[in-house]
Structures are given as structure tokens and as C-alpha cells.
Amino acid sequence: MSVAYQVKPTVEKKQEIRKLLSGYWGNDVWDIRDSFFDDLRPAKWSLSNKTIDFSSFSSSIKNEVKYMYAYRLQEKEIRLITVVAYGIALNRFAEFLNEYYPHIASIVDITYDKALLQWRSFLVDKGMSINDDGEISNKQYETVFNQLYSFFTNLYDTRDEYEKDIWDCRKIPGAKITENKSNYYLNFSDIPVEFRELVKKFIKFRTTNNSQGQCEADIMALRLFTKYIHAQEPTWKNLTMLTRKHMENYLSWYREYTIGWKKRHIEYLISLRIFLDYIQRAMYSEAPELPSVCLLFKEDIPRKPQKPENDIKYIPERVLQQLEDNLEHLTPSEYIPIVFLLRASGWRISDILNLRYDTCLDRTSQGWYLCGDILKTQILNHRIPITDEVYAVVQAVVDEVKEKSTDDNNPNHLLFVRFDGKRKGRCPQGYLIQQALNRLSKNQNITDDQGNVFHFGNHAFRHTKGVELINNGMNILHVQKWMAHASPEMTLCYAKILDTTMRKSWEEATKQGLFKIDESGKIKKINISDIQNEDVIEWEYIRHNLDAVRMPLGYCMKPKKQECHTQLNPCLTCRNLCTTPDFIPQYELEIQETKALIERGKAQGRTVWVEKNMSLLKRYEEILKVLKEGKIHHKAGKKGREYIGEERNNDK
């Protein structure tokens, strides 16, 4: 967090501090039992301490500390019980400042990196333990220090955000922040000063189209690159003299440095390629003179390893049933409707948490729809149908949130929102829902097929919904639209999962053998082991599990659950079908084959199959009867055969 620019308190900000501290907030000791705190004090107080004492700080620092907590309490960015819980850490921090920095006028007068190391050493001397990362085990102590320093650095730094070495994306117009995460900052302080402005100029452009998370990854990639180049060429002020030799040396170092990084190893190289390509196309004066394609080759960036076709993390039916049976025990209970929507919609957790209470439901003549924006693929006002049960759950949340919401605590009209605390006006963090699900899984012993406690992932609900939609017979293009996939490739992955689950189902269904019609038309029982041809196995599975109705040129392969009003040869019921006695042999053959299918269906107990083929047989026989009488079958009649268009209307 160290910055090259030295932040100093301004006259205006000092006046703001004095103004806020002119009342009760100005007291050195805050007694939370005072009526002043009635609106901030929770009904149940779990701490023995009832006061907050700032008297140990020097006068100038004391006012800053009081101001920060008073301001954050007023804005409901922090809870009163949290401030009281920080009491011991605050007293230690006051002792530290009095010993190491007795003469400073503001918290920003200290050098962050140096002071952090001193603070840790001070705490170790007082008996505090250090974890494996070299940090104080009790996080409260570093939290107090970091909050104070970052708060006043931001308060006193009145420069344009782009001039700073640490950007707050909340202050950048149009910057994309993922609502269900708490990452706001872009830190350039580790970029060598010689290249810092170049990187900041590039990232300024990137914030217009990319998320804070992507920009953060770009900065990390460029930090590695610029620090390496600066070490090799310490006199460089730009990248104009960059050569392929420099890149080869960097790639050699980078491969060793990023061992085990897997995904990040590739992503950072892609970020570097985009950077070099863009600064050249944008004609930056600091850009390399050599074309970027001559610096970083296509083959320098490894291909992303292809996932196995069945490497989609979905939730088995058995686990889903256990979850539904125990969902009432999920804590906190406010997460229950979130999980309910994850299950019902198949949307990403970020899209569920981005729903707005005033626009998330829509009613048409066909029923209720869930409406929201799909952030990843930028599909706005995306709609999917929902049941009355799902509607009732969402409407209950809407009614409750709408009543509590104001322009201050919920300015964006979020359906799932925090009304106070540091995330006031924002949705819960996505990982908290996953943590709650896994606590539920452990406490209620939700297990997989092997008897192991099941580990939930938020995104697994999305994969589960995709597989479920295809399994229930939805057209793959409709599934793509439902899931708001940018391309059909991801949707096809769900179909591949279906292949795997279907195979297992087929094996279970055919443990006792399967039936086959031999050349004489008789039904014969066969065992799986007797079939060598994999295509035959697959076909026998299809005929066993799907609602196969014979069509003139093949079979209709729709799943049982899918309704189809045209499955029984549509031509047989079409008024425009015209057939003559010349087609009698073909109809006799169709009848013979349909009867064979019916007999096979009866032998296997396939009631639906038999009923639909019986209906088809009846239509064949009705038409054949007409043809054998020497007549033509044509529902439209002579008029339909001899006239077209307006001629039919003019015929008397």
C-alpha cells in the first residue's frame, strides 16, 4: 500500500472531522448504554465490555480514530459491536504509535510498509504469535491498522483516481465490479516507477470493457513482466528497445517462477500479449519498436488443457433430494431463497445476487417469469419461466425487501441485500452461500453415492440444471437460450454428460438382458455380453429407453417426457395428403411393421409405446380401407386438388 505521492490532511477535511466530533462523538469514551446509541445498539449484547475508550491516543490521532468509527457507524458500514470488539487492538495500536511515532500529526504521516513490519514486531514482543505467512494470528490487530491507514489515505487524497497508485473502482465511472465480491481496488504500487504510468494508461482503457477481477489479473501479469525487465535493463524508462531476446529470457524465467500456477500461468501470458499488442496499435510512445508478433509468438502461450467430456461438476439426484429434505436447516435462513433460485433457474450465483426486487418478476398469459441481467454474456433482461411455487418464494422476498429498502440502504433495489455493515446496499458475497451449504451438508450428513459428505459448489447448480433440461427433452437450442450461453459449445457439454448418465441407466435397466426382434419377427432375449457391435448396443438402449415411433424414413427419438403433437406421422392427419390405390403395398408394409413394434412393446410392458403405435396403426388401416375400395384418400377433396390460392374462393 505504499504510495509515491505523500498524502497530507487538507484544511477542508480537518473541518469535516471537527464538525462531526462537535457532539457526543467528540467524547474520549463512548458508553454504548447511552441513549445516543439506541438506534445502533443490537437488542442482544454478547460482549462484557460496554465502552469504547480512545483516551490512550495522542490528541491529533485520537480525533482521526474517533472520526473514522463515527463516520462508519453513521453510514452503517460497521456494527457497534464490532467497534467495541476492537477495543483491545485499539489500545495496543495507541501504545505502538506513542512508542514509535510520538510526534506524527496524522496516521498518513507514517510509511505503511515500514510501519506494518514495526507493528508486527511490536505485537510479537507483546506475546502475539505469527502464522506461516508472517502475519499476526489474530487478524483484528492488522485489520485496525489497515482500516485506519486506508480510510485516511482515501479521505485526504483528493487527486483524480487515475493519478493515484491505488484505484478504488467504485470511484471510476463505468468500472465493472462483481456485486457478490468485495474486491474494489487496483494496486499499481508494485509496478516499477519507470513503467507505472504506462501500465496505468493501459489499465485505464481496460476498465472500460473488463471487470475489476480481469484488470487485477492484468496488473499482476504486468508486474511480473516489468519487474523482470527493470532488473535486466535498469536504465530503461520505456519498452521501445524490447527485443525477442528479452522475451525469450523472460519466458524461461517465467516458466520456472510459475510452476504449479496452471491456469494463471496461461492467463498472465495472454494478458501480456494483449498489452504489447494494444500499446503498439494505440501508438503509445513507450511501445516497443519491434512488432508485438515478433516479440511474443503464438506458440509461446501453452494451450489450455482440454477437460474430459464428463468433467462437469453437477449434483447427483440423490444429493439433490437430501438437500431439499434439509434445506429448512440452512443457516442463516436468508440464504434459503438464494439456494432455491440457484436450483430452479440454473443461473450463476452472481446473476442471482444481482436480481432487482422491482424487475425480477414478470407475468404473461403463459405464467410467471424470472427476469434479470446475465452479466458474463451481457444479456440484459433475460427471462426464464418459473413455477407458481418459485414465484411465491421470490414474491415473499420482494415484499420483505421492498418494505425495508430506502435510497440509502438499497439504492440499486437489489433483491438480496445487506441493509447495514460494510456491505450496506450490496448483496451477500457468493462464497458465503457455498460455505453455508457445506455446513449444512456436514451437519445433516448429506452424502454422495460412496457415503462421503458431499461438497457443494455454487456453479454446480448451473451444470445440474443444464443436464436436467436436456434430460427432460428440451431442444438444445432452447437450453442454450435458457442458460444464456454465448455459444452452443458449453450447452453441448451438458449433452455429453447426458450420454454418460444414459449409459449408466441403460446398464442398470438391462441387467436382466434385453429383447431383440429376430429375422422371423419373433422376440428374442439377449445378454449385453453377447453383443460385440457397440452401435447395436447403443441402438438397443435407445429402443429400450426412448419413445421410438417408426416414421416413414426412420424413427422418432424423442424422450418419453417430451410431448410432440406431430410425432404420429403428420401426413396421415394432414388435409393435403393425397394417396391413391397405387400406394396399397406400401401401406400394407407399414401396417405389418407397426404390428411387430406393437407386439414387441407389449412383451416389454411399454404401455405408452404401444398406445401411440396403436393409434398410428389405426390411421394406416383406415386409409388402407379407403384405398382398397378403389377410392382416393384426400381430405381437401377435389377442390383442394384442382384449385389453388384465390381460385378456391371464387369456386361456386
N, C-alpha and C positions, 0 to 999 in steps of 0.2 A: 504493500500500500504506500510505499514511499513515492513522493512526487518531486519533480524537479522544481516546480513552482512553489514558492513558500506562501502558504495561506496565512492571512492575518485578519483579526477581527476588525470589522468596519464599524463606523460610528452608528450607522443605521441599525445594524444587528445588535449592538450593545444597548441601544434604546429599546429594541424589542424585548430583550432579556429583562431590563429594568421594569418595563411596563407589566409584563406577566408576573413578575415577582413582587409587585406592589401590594398584593393582598396576602391571603393565607399561604400561598405558595412560597412567599418570602421567608417563612419561618425555618429555622435551622433544624427543627424536629417536627415531623408530621405524625400526628396521632390519628390512626385510621378509625378510631372510635368517635372522632369528632363528626358532627352533623355535616361538615363540609364534604365528607366523603360518602354521604349516604347513597348517592347515585352511582358510585364507583365500587362500593364495598359489596362483595357477594353475600348472599343470605347465610351461607355456612362458611365460617372461617376456620381453616385447618391448621394454621400456624400459631405457635405460642406467642411469637413476637407481635406486638400491636403498633410499633412505631418505626419510623424511618429517620435515622439520625445522620445529618450532613455536617455536623459541627467539627469533625476532625479535619476537613479540608481547609486549605488556605482560603481567604476571602474571595479572591478572583475566581479560583477554580470551583469554589463552593457554589457560586451563582450559576456557573455553567452546568454543573451536575444537576442542581435543582431545576434549572430551566429545561434541560433535556427530558427529565422524567415528568415534569409538569406538562410540558407540551405533548408528550406521547400519551400521557393519561387522558388529557383533554380530547385528543384526537382518537382515543380508544385504539391506539396502536400497541398498547401494552396493558396488562391487567395489574390492578393494585397489588394483588397477592404476589405477583412476580417481582415487583419492585421491592416489596418487603423481604422476599426471599433472597434478594441480592444484598441484604444489609451487611453480612459478614464480609463479602467480597468487596463492597464499597469501603468499609473501614480499612481493610488491608490495602486497597488501592490508594487511599488517602495517606496511609503510613508510608507507602512506597514513594509517592510524589514528594512528600515532605522530606524524605531522606535523599532522594536522587535529584529532584528538581524543585528545590525550595523557592526559587525566585521567578519561576515562569508566571506569566500573566494570563496564559490561556493553554488549554490542552493541546492546541495545534502547534505550540512552540516547541514541542519535543519532536525528535526524529523517530518515526514509527518503528522502523526495523530495529534500530538500536535499543529503543525503549522496550520493545517486546522481549528481546533477549534479557535485558536487565530485570524486567518484571518476572520472567520465568525463574531467573537465578534467585531473585529475592524470595519468591514463593518456596523454592526448594530449600533455601536456608531456614524458612519457617516450618519446614517439615512436610511440605507438599510433595507428592510423588509425580513422576514423569512417565508417560506412556511410551510405546515403541516408536511413535512418530516425533518424539521430542517435545510433546505438548503436555501441559498440565492436565492431570487426570480429571480434575473437577473443572468442567467446561465453563462454569459460571464466572470464574476469575478472568479468563481470556475474553469471555463474552462482554463483561462490563467494560474492559479496556477497549475492545474493538468497537462497541456501540458508541462510546463517548467520542473516540477519535474520528470515526467515520461520520457521525452526526454533525460535529462542528466543522469538519473539513468541508462537508457539503453546504453547511449553513453559511460559512464565511467565504467560500469560493464562488464569486459572482460572475466568473468568466462564462463565455459561451461553452456549452457542453463539449463541443468538438475540440476546444482548446485544452481541455483537461486531459490528464493521463489515465483517469478512470472515469468512464462514461456511465451514467445512470440511464438505461434505455427508457425508463419511464418519462424522462425529460426530452427524449428525442422524438419529434413528430413522425408518426408513421412507423416507428420501430415495432417489430413483431415480437411480442412477449407471450410465451405459453402460459395461459392463465393458471393451469394447475401445477405450476412450478414456482420456485422462489428465486430464480436467477434473474437479476436485473442488470448486472454490471459487466462492462467490458474493460479489462485492465491491460494497459499498454506499458506499464512501468518496467516490465522486464525486457522490453524491446530495446536494443542498444540505441542511445540517443541519436546516433548518426542516421539511423533508418526509421526512427519512430514516426516522424511526420509523414513519411512515405506510406508506412503501414496504416496510419490513421486515415490518410486520404483515401486509401483503397477500402478500408472497412466502412468509412462513411458512405461510400457507394453501395457496399454490400448490405448495409442495414435497410436500404430501400426495398430490397427484394427477399432478404433472407432473415431467418429467425435469430434471436439472440443466441441460441444454442449453436447454430451454424457459425455465426460470427465469432463466437468464443473459440470454436474449433479452428477457424481460420487464423486467429491470433496465436493460438498455440503452435500451429504449423509454422507460422512466420517467425515466431520467437525462436524456435529451434534453428531455423534456417539462418536468420540474421545474426544470431549469436555465434553460430559456426563461422559464417563469412567474416564477421568482425574479428574473430580470433585469428583467422588466416590472413586477413587484409586489414589491419587496424587503422590504416590511414585513409581508407575509403570513406567517402561521405555519401556515396550513392552506389548504384549497381551497374553503371554504364560499362565497366570493364569486365563484367562477368563472362566467363568462358565455359566451354564444355568441360574442360579440365577441372574447374572449380566444382562443377556439378557432379562429376564422377567421384571426386574426393568426398563430397558431401554425402552422396548416396552410399558410399562404402561405410562412412561413419554412421549414417542414419540406420542402416540395416542392423548394425551391431547394437546401437543405442535403443532401438525399438523392439528388440527381441521380446516376444510374448505379448506385444500390443495387438496383434491380429488385425481387427477391424480398423483401429485407429492408424495403424501403420499405413494402410492404403489411403484412408480418408485424408490424412495430412499431406500426402504426396499430391493428391488431387487438388487440395486447396492451394498448394504451392504452384501447380501448373496453371490453375485459374488466375492466380496472382500475376505470374510472369506474363501470361497471355494478355491479361487485361491492361496492365500498365503500359504495354507496348502499343496495343490498339488505341488506348486513350492518349497516346503520345506524351506520357509523363517524361519530363526532362531527366528524371533519375533512372529511367528504364534501361535495361541492357541494350547495347548496340546490336548484338547478335540476335537474330530472330528466336523467339521462345522455342520454336520447334527444333532448333539446333542446340538448345540448351538441355531441355528435358524431353527425352524421347518417349514415344508411346510405350515401348517395351520396358521402360524404367519403372512403370507402375504395374505391380503384380495384378493379375486378375482376381476378382473376389471369388473365393471358393464357392462352388455351387452346392447348395443344400440338397440332401437327399429328397426325393419326391415326397416321402412321407414325414419329413421333418417339419410338421406343422403342429404347434402346441395347442391342441384342443382338449376340451374337458369331456371325459367319458360320460355316457348316460348314467351310469351307476353313481358317479360322483355328483352329477347334477341333481339327482334325486335326493341324495343325502343333504346337499346344500339347501334345496328347497324345504326339506323337512326341518332344518335347523336355522333357517335364516332369521327367525324371530330372536335368536340369541346373539346376533351380530351386534357388537358394541364399537363405537357409540351408535345408537339406533338411527341417527340421522343418515347413516351410510346405507341403510336398507333400501330406500328407493333408488339410490345410485346403482347398487348391485342389481336391483330389479330391472332397471333400464339397460344396463350392460347386457343382461341376459336376453331381454326382449328385442333389443334393437341391433346388437352386433356392432354398434359404433365404438370408436376409440374412446378411451376414458377422457381425453382432452375435449372431445366433441360433446360428450355427455355433460361435463362440468362447465361447458361454455353455453349451455341452453339458457334462454331468457324466459322468465316466467310469463311475460306478456305476449310472446310469439311462439311458444313451444308446442301449442296445441292448435289443431285446425280441424274443422268439421265440414264434411261434404255429404252429399246424398248417399255416398257409399260407406260412410263411417268416419272414425277418428283417425287422425294422422299425427305423428310426432314430427316436428319441424325444427331444424337447426342448421347451422353452418358447418360444413366439413372443412376444417382448416387446412389439412395437409394437401388436398387436391383443389382447394379454393372453390368448392361447390356451395354456393350460398342458398339459403332457404331450401335445403334438401328435405324431402318428405318421405316417410315410410308409413304404411298402415299399421295401426295398433289395435289391440282388442279393447273391449269395454273395461276389462279388468285393469289393463295397463293405464288406460285413460283415468280411471278412478284414483289410482295411486298418484299419478302426476298431478291431477287436479287438486288432490288433498295438499300436496306440497305447494302448489301455486297459491292456494288460498292462504296458507300459513305465512309464506314468504311475502306475499303481497301486502298483508296486514302489517308486517314488521318493517318493511322497506321504506327508506327515505332517500332523498337525493344524496345525503351524506354517507349513509352506511351501505347503500347498494345503488350507486349511480348508474351501473350498467344493467340493472334489472336482472341479475343472474338468478337462476332457479335454485342453485345450490351455492350459498354464500355465507361468509363469516361476517357477523354483524359487529364484532369488536376484535381486539387483539391486533397483532402486527399485520395480519392479512385482512383487515377490515375492508369490506367492499369487494373482496376477491373470493374465489371458490377454494375449497379444500385442496390440498396437494394430492395428486393422484396416487403417490406411493402409500399414503396413509390408508386408502381403501384396500389396497393389496395387503398391507400389514394386518388390517382388521380381519380380512378374510382368512389369513393364515393363522391368526389367533383362534378364530372360530374353528378352523379345521383341526387344530391341535386340541382345543378344549372339548370339542364334540366328537373327536375321533372320526373325522371324515377320511376314509381310506380309499386307495385305488384297488385294482384287481389283485395286487400282490399283498394287500393288507398293510401297505405303508401309508402314513399320514400324507394326504395329498397337498401339494404346494400349488397355490393359486397364483396366476399372473393375470393382470387386468386384460391384456391383449388376447389371452386365451378365449375369453368370451366372444371376441370378434371371430376368431377362427371357428369356434364351435357353431356360431350362427351361420356362417358360410357353408359349413358341411351340412348342417341341418336343413338349410333351404334347398340345397341340391338333392339331399337325400329324400326330401319330400316332393321332388319332382319339378321344382321351379326351373324354368328356362335359364340357361347360364348367362344370357344377356340381361335378364331381369335381375339375377343375383348380382351381376356387375353393377347395375344401376342402384340396387338396394344398398350395396356396400360402398358405393361411390368410389369404385376403383378407377384410376385414370386409364388403365389398360386391362385387357382380359387375362393377362398372364397370371396375376395373383388369383383371380377367380378360378382359373384352371387348376391351381394348386389344390383348391378345395375338392375339385372333381377327382383329382388323383388320390386324395385322402379317402374319398368315397369308394374308389376302386379297392383300396386296401380293406376297408371295413366290410365291403360287399363280399370280398373273397373269404374273410373270416366267417361271415354269416352263411355263405354258401357251404363252407366246410362243415359248420355246425348242422345246417339243415340236411346235409347229405351223408351224415354219419352212418345212417342205416341203408345207404345206397340210393341210387336214383333210377328213374324209369326212362326207357327209350323205346320208340316205336321201330320195330324191325321192318324189313322189306315187305313182309307179308301183311303188315298193318297191325300186328299183334304187339301188345305192351310187354316189354321185357325189363326185368330188374337187373341193374348192373352196379358194380362197385367202382369207386373212384380209381382204385389201383389198376383196374382193367383198361383204363383209357390212357393211351400214350400221347394222343394228339392234344396239345394244350388248347387249340381252337375249339375242339369238341367239348372239352371240359367247360370252357367259357360259355359256349352256346347252351349246353345243358343247364348251366347255372341260370342263364338268362331266362330260359323257358320255365325253369322251376320257380323263379322269384318274381319275374315281371309279368305284367298283364298282357301277354303276347296274343294278339288277334291277327289272324292271317289276312293280309291285304293282297290285291291282285298282283303286285310286284314284290311282295316281301311280307314283313311282319311289323305291326305297330309295337314299339318297345317301351311305351310309357310306363312309369311306375304305377303301382296299384292305387296310391293315394291321389294321383293326379286325375282330375276329371277331364274328359275330352268328348265334346259333343259330336265330333266328326270322326271318331275312331272307327265306327262301323261304316264301312265303305260309303263315303258321302255320295258317290254317284248313284247308289241304289235308292236314295231318297230324293235325289235331285230331279226337279221337274224337267230339266233339259236333257236327261239321259234318254237316248233313243236307241232301243235294241230290237233286233228282228229275229225270226226263227233261225237265221244263219248262225246265231250265237248259242244255239241249244247245246252243242257238245261242250263248249266252254263252261256253261252254267252247270251241266251235269258233273263235270270235273271239279268245279268249285264246291258243289254240294258234297261230293264224295270226300274231299279233303277236309271240309269243315266238320263232317260227321266223325271223321277219325280224330280230329282235335277235340271234339266234344267227349268222345269215349275216353280219350287219354285224360282229359280234365276230370271226368267222373272218377276214374281209377285213382287219381291223386287227391280227390276231395277238393278240387279247385272250383268252388261254387261260383265265384264272380266270373271266372274264365268261361265256365260252362254256360252261364246265363247270357253273356254277351255273344258268344258264338252261336247259341241257340237263336238269338234274335237275328243274327246275320244269316243263319240257315233258313229261317222263316222267309226272309226277304228274297233270298235266292229262289226258294221253292215257289213263292208267289209269282215272281217274274217268269220262271220256267213254265208254270202252268199256262200263263197267257201266251207264251211263245209256242207251246205245243198245240194250242188251238189255232195256230196259223195267223195270229194277230201280232201287231207291233206294240211294244211297251213304250209309251211316251206320254207322260203326264201333261205336257204342254199341248198335246194334240196336234191336229192338222194345222191349226192356226200358228202354233209355235214353230212348225217345220217350214211353212211356206212363206211366212211374213217376218219382216224384221223392223225394228225401230218404230217410226210413226205409222208404217203400213198397217201394224196391228190395230192401232187406234182408229184408223179410217175404215177398217173392215166392218161391214154391216152383217 
